Every structure is written in structure tokens, then in C-alpha cells.
């Protein structure tokens, strides 16, 4: 369970949300939505502890999450980034036919926007520009990542259906619903109507 209480979400000098409060409960899908640029990804990064709240607090299962305590809490989380090609190294044969231009480097001292991995967070950087994945590859990669992280109790996904076909978006919704039905906390950021309509809770962030 993730709880946000009276939180101010900031990005640099810009305030994205004030007095934001909600609880993302175990066994439910919570969807954060809003227009492009409203701060959905920034909020996810805050909930993973890469950014501090300006005021208020974030807690995980009743324990306070801060930038200092976050590395321990991230061991409970599996993250599906919007740029799914970051996880291409996790595909296992014979399905390892995704782009291979990802370099697994040592842990970074600071986390950039997408320097987030599911084993050690953060521990990867892009060696060179990565070609986009097909919708089928994106879905397959998301599915396998969740399978490999079956012991993680919190699923965080950034626009998981943005580049999928309508059919695959429905399958992605079912994939996330299966995670919630297994008792996990599922928190997504999405503007995809399919996901918004079927979430148990919707949090709207406006510009």
C-alpha cells in the first residue's frame, strides 16, 4: 500500500500539485491521469523516492518514504518505464530478439529520468540511441518483467499502453488486473482511456 498525504509535488521550481492525498491499496489499480506535461511521471518518480515531496509525506505500508529510505522500499517495487526498451536486456532466449544496444553499467550516483532498473535501482544507462520496440515487443517485455518480479508487492507503470494496439492495450489491462488480483498494489500513469475506465481509483492531475 502506498499513501500520499497532503503532498506538494514539485519539479525544479514548478509546483505540479498541492495538498495531494490518496491511498493506492493492495489488490487495486490506481491510475494517475492528466494532460501531457501535468507531472504524472514526476509523481511516479516521487513515489519511488527519487524526488522529495515539497511538503506532506509518502508512506509504504505505514513506513515513511524519503529519498534516504527509498532504496530499501524500491526493493518492493517493479517498474515498467514508458521507454520499455530500457528493459530489453531482461528478455530470455529464445525471445531475446530485441535491440541489443543497452549497456548495463555500475550503479549511478544520481538517478536521471529513466535510469531505473528492476534489479538494482538505478544501475543502467543507454550506450547509444535505442530503436523503438514494436507493440508486440513492448507487451512481451512487460509481461516477462512482471513474471520475473513476481515477489515484488508494488507495480508502478508509466504509460504502459501508450504505444500498444487496442487489442494489446486490453491485454495489458488484464496483465495489470492479474497483478492486482494477486494482492499487489498497482499504480499506473496513463492517458489511455481503456486503462482509466477500468481502474479502481483515478487521480487526476491538472496543469
N, C-alpha and C positions, 0 to 999 in steps of 0.2 A: 504494500500500500504506500502510495505517495500522497503527502498532504502539503498543500501550499496555503499559507495563511497570511493575509494582509501584505502580500509581497509586492514590492516595486521592482519591475524588470527593466533593466537599462542596457543600452548598447552604446558604449562611449559616453557621450554627453546627451544622448537621446533617450528619453523615457518612453518605453513602449507600453507599459501597463502599470497602474497603481492600485493598491489595495486588492490585489487579485487573490481570491480564495477558492479552492476546490479540493476535493479528495478523489484521487484515482484509486478505486478499490480493487481488491483481488477479485478475479472472476468477471471483470467487466472491461469493456473497451471505452476508453475516454478519448475523444477526438478534439484536438485543438485546431480551430479553423479561423479564417480571416483572409483579407485580401493579401496579395503579394506584397512583401515588404513590411507587413504589420508586426513581424517579430516572432513568428512561430518557431523557426529554427533556433533563434536566440533563447526562447523559453525552454526548448528541449535541452540546449547546452547548459542552461542554468539548473535544470532539474537533474542533470548528470554531474553537476558540481564544477564545471569548467568556468563558470561565471558566478560571481556572488550576487545575491539579491541586494537591491538598494536598501530595502527595509523589509520587515516581516521575516518569515522563515520558510524553509522547506525541510520536511522530515520524511524519513523512510522507516516504516514500521515503528513510528513513535520516536525514532532517534534523529537528532538534529543533523542535517546535511550541510556541511560547509565546504569551501574549497579545500581545506586541510583534511577533513574527514572523508571527502568524496572518493578517493581512490579505493578505500575499503568497500564503500557502498556500490561502486561500479562493478565489483566482482559479482554482484547480484543481478546485473543488467546485461541484456543482449541488445545491441544497437544495429538497426538497419538504416544506413545513411541514404540520403536522397541520391548520392552518387554511388550506386551499388558496385561499380567497377572497383571500388576500393577493396572489396572483399573477394575479388576474383581468385586470389591465391587459395581460398578455402575450398574450392571445388575439388572433388576427389575423382580419380580415374574410375570409369572411362569417360567421365563428363568434364574432364579438365581441358576443354577446348576453348576457353575464354582467353582474352588477351593476356599475355604473359609479361607486359611491361610494368609490373608493380615490383618495387624493391622493398623488402622487409628490412628496415633498419633498426638501430637501437632505440630505446625509449627517448622521446623528445622531452626537453626541459619544459617547453611550453606547448600547449595544445592549440593548433590552428583550427579553423572551422571544421575540417573533416579529418583531422589526424586522430581518429578514434577507431580502435580495433576491438574485437570481441574477446581476445585472449588476454593481452596486456594493453591497457589503455593509458596513454596513446603509445603506439610503437611502430607506426608505418608512415611512409611518405611516398609520394608519387615520383618515380625516377624520371618520367617523361610524360607528355600528354597521353592520355589513355583514350582509345577509341570507344565510342558508346556501345553499350550492350543492346542486344535485341530484346524485345519484351519477353520472349520465352526465356532468354538467359537471365534476365532480371528476376523473373519469378522463380526459376530453378535455383538461383543463388540464394534468394531469400528463404526458400523452403529448406535448403540444406543448412544454411546458417542457423535457423531455428532448431533444426534437428540436432546439430552439434552442440547447441547451448540449451539442451533440454533441462539442465539443472539450474538455469537462471530463472529467478522468480519475477523479474520485471522485463517487459519487452517494450522498447522505445523505437519507433519507426518514423522517419521523416519522409513524407510524401511517398508512401510505399506503392501507390497505384498510379502515380503521375504519368508514367511512360508506358503503362500497360494498355492492352486492348480491353474493350468492355468485358469480354469473356474472362481474360486473365485477372481483371480487376475484381470480378466476382470470386474467382478462386483465391485471390489474395485476401479478400474479406473473410472467406471461410478459413483460410490459414490462420488469420489473426483471431477469429472466433474460437477456433480449436485451442489456441493458446489461453484464451480467457476461460474456456470451459475446463481447462486443466487446472484452474485456480490461480493463474498468473495475473498480475497487473499489466494491462496492455494500454500503452499511451502512444497515440499517433498524432502527427501534424499532417493535415490534409485539406485540400480544397476539392477533392473528388467527391461528388455527390453520393456515389454509391457507398462510400465509407461513412460519410456524415450521417446519412439516413439510418444506417444500421448500428451506429454507436449507441452505447447505453447512456452516455453523457457527452454533451457537446459544450466546449468552452470557446466562445467567440472573442477573438482579439481584433479590435478595430484600429485603424490607423490613427 
